[in-house]
Amino acid sequence: MNVGELIKILEKCPQDVEVISHANNHTALHGGECDLRVALMDTYAGPRICIGNMSRRHVNYPNEFITAELDGKAELPDNWPPL
């Protein structure tokens, strides 16, 4: 994702919602599976626009979880499949 793409997504978001980030202790320097996502997340502190490398909706369920993907990409799974 480049800056222009991110701006277009954020312009469509509710403008009064705070922004948070999610990186699960990694820095993603390339696209593909590690590409940034933009999502609406329900948190214990209220709704937030989350930008990061989320790979599931239940990021820290039930305290924090994604309620809507805002980037036009595929819907994330609720959780990772069992090994």
SVG drawing of the C-alpha trace seen along z (x, -y; Angstrom):
<svg xmlns="http://www.w3.org/2000/svg" viewBox="-18 -14 29 43">
<polyline fill="none" stroke="black" stroke-width="0.4" points="0.0,0.0 1.3,-3.4 0.5,-6.8 -2.1,-7.7 -4.0,-4.5 -4.0,-5.0 -5.3,-8.5 -8.2,-7.4 -9.2,-4.8 -8.9,-7.1 -11.0,-9.8 -13.9,-7.3 -13.6,-6.6 -15.5,-8.3 -13.4,-11.4 -14.1,-11.6 -12.7,-8.1 -9.2,-7.8 -6.5,-5.9 -4.4,-3.1 -1.8,-0.8 -1.1,3.0 2.2,4.5 2.5,7.6 6.2,6.9 7.2,7.1 8.0,4.5 6.5,5.4 8.8,4.0 7.1,5.7 3.6,6.4 1.9,9.7 0.7,11.4 2.4,8.7 0.7,5.8 -1.0,3.2 -4.7,3.5 -7.1,0.8 -10.0,1.8 -12.6,0.6 -11.8,2.1 -14.0,2.3 -11.9,1.8 -12.5,1.5 -12.0,-2.3 -14.5,-2.5 -14.2,-2.2 -10.8,-2.9 -9.5,-2.9 -6.7,-0.3 -3.8,-0.3 -1.4,2.6 -0.7,6.2 -3.8,7.8 -4.3,11.4 -7.5,12.2 -10.5,10.3 -10.1,11.5 -6.9,9.5 -7.2,9.5 -10.8,10.9 -13.0,9.9 -11.2,6.7 -10.2,5.7 -11.7,7.1 -12.2,6.0 -15.8,5.3 -15.2,4.1 -12.4,4.2 -12.2,0.7 -9.5,1.3 -11.6,3.2 -9.5,6.4 -10.8,9.8 -12.6,10.2 -10.2,11.5 -11.0,14.8 -12.3,14.5 -9.4,16.5 -6.5,18.6 -7.3,22.2 -6.2,24.9 -2.8,26.4"/>
</svg>
